[in-house]
Amino acid sequence: MRYRMVLTLAATAALLAGCGGGSNTDAPKSTTAAAAAGAATPVAPLKDAQSKETKPANGAALTVTDIGIEHHEGFDRVVFALGGDGTPGWRIGYADKAVQDGSGKTVDVPGKSVLEVRILGSANPPDSKVAAYTGPNPTSDASAPGITGVYESAVFEGTTQLFIGLNGAKPNFSAGPQSNPSRLVVDIAA
C-alpha cells in the first residue's frame, strides 16, 4: 500500500514538473497585430504621400473590429481588422485638421501631420452582424514612434472615418487589403 502511494506521488510530481519550466509568453494585446506580425515588408511601395483611393466590392458591409499598431524596419503599420461581408475600399490622405463627418466637430490629434483614413463599404454593427471595436480611443503603441495615436471617429453614410496622428511632416505611405482575416493595412514611412 505504501509502495503504491509513493509511486503515485512520484508519478504526479514528474507529471507536474513536465508541465512547468517552459518560458511564460504573454498573449498578444491585439489580435490584429498578431495576425499581421509576420509581414516585414510594406503592403505596397512607400513611394509618395499622395492620397490613395480604391472602391469597395459591391455589397460590402464591414465593421472595424480591432486596431493594431506595429513597428517594422523603415516603417510603422496600422492594421484595421474588419468583420462582415465583402472587400473594403478606402480613401486615405493628409488633412489640415481632423474634422468628424456628420457633426463637423474637430478631433484633437497631436503630431506634425494627420492622416485621414476612410474605410469605404462600412456598416454599423447591426447591419454587419459583428461587434464593433471597443478598445482604447485613441489607440497607441510606444514601439511605433512615428505614430502619436489612431483616433476612431464614426461610421457615417457607409464610411468609417479614422485619423492617424504622425510625428513626421506628411511621410510617404501605402495601403492595401489583407485577408484571412479581412484587414486594411496602412504602412507609413518611419
C-alpha positions, -999 to 999 in steps of 0.1 A, spaced: 0 0 0 28 24 10 47 15 -21 17 22 -44 13 57 -27 50 66 -31 48 56 -68 16 76 -73 32 107 -57 64 103 -77 44 100 -110 24 130 -101 55 151 -93 71 140 -126 40 150 -145 37 184 -128 74 190 -134 69 184 -171 41 209 -172 62 238 -159 96 250 -168 87 265 -201 90 302 -207 60 322 -200 49 342 -230 22 368 -227 -6 367 -252 -6 395 -278 -27 425 -268 -42 429 -302 -54 400 -324 -49 422 -354 -12 428 -345 -7 391 -340 -23 382 -373 -1 406 -393 31 404 -372 48 381 -397 48 406 -425 80 426 -426 76 444 -460 51 472 -468 18 462 -485 28 485 -514 58 507 -521 62 537 -498 68 559 -528 47 590 -521 24 609 -498 -4 614 -523 -40 605 -514 -50 569 -523 -85 556 -531 -99 522 -540 -136 513 -544 -152 487 -521 -167 455 -535 -204 457 -543 -225 450 -513 -196 453 -488 -208 457 -452 -178 458 -429 -172 469 -394 -138 477 -377 -134 450 -350 -98 458 -339 -70 483 -344 -33 473 -341 -1 493 -344 33 477 -353 68 490 -359 89 474 -386 124 483 -400 118 515 -420 80 519 -415 52 518 -390 20 499 -397 -16 504 -386 -39 474 -391 -77 477 -391 -93 443 -386 -127 441 -404 -157 419 -398 -187 414 -420 -190 408 -457 -171 420 -488 -138 437 -496 -132 472 -483 -124 503 -503 -105 532 -489 -98 569 -493 -66 579 -474 -49 613 -474 -34 641 -453 -58 665 -437 -51 700 -424 -71 691 -393 -92 662 -381 -129 670 -386 -156 644 -380 -180 636 -408 -216 645 -399 -210 666 -368 -182 688 -381 -165 686 -347 -128 689 -346 -108 660 -331 -76 670 -313 -50 648 -329 -14 656 -317 16 654 -341 30 672 -371 5 657 -395 -29 639 -396 -35 610 -420 -73 606 -425 -84 571 -432 -119 564 -446 -129 528 -449 -155 525 -477 -181 498 -477 -186 501 -439 -217 492 -419 -229 497 -384 -228 466 -363 -265 457 -366 -261 456 -404 -227 438 -405 -238 415 -377 -203 418 -360 -193 436 -328 -175 469 -333 -141 477 -319 -144 488 -283 -108 492 -274 -89 524 -264 -96 556 -284 -70 567 -292 -50 535 -298 -13 539 -294 19 518 -291 52 532 -279 71 507 -301 59 527 -332 74 561 -325 62 577 -357 25 573 -347 10 595 -319 -22 576 -320 -51 562 -340 -84 580 -334 -117 564 -343 -144 588 -353 -176 573 -366 -194 554 -393 -213 578 -415 -230 571 -448 -212 538 -454 -178 551 -444 -157 546 -412 -136 576 -405 -104 574 -385 -74 597 -380 -37 587 -376 -16 613 -358 20 613 -370 52 628 -356 66 633 -392 56 660 -416 35 641 -441 57 610 -446 51 586 -475 25 559 -470 8 530 -487 -23 510 -481 -37 476 -491 -61 449 -480 -52 416 -465 -74 386 -460 -80 357 -436 -89 376 -415 -100 407 -435 -79 437 -428 -70 471 -442 -33 478 -437 -17 513 -437 21 515 -438 38 548 -430 75 555 -437 94 559 -404 
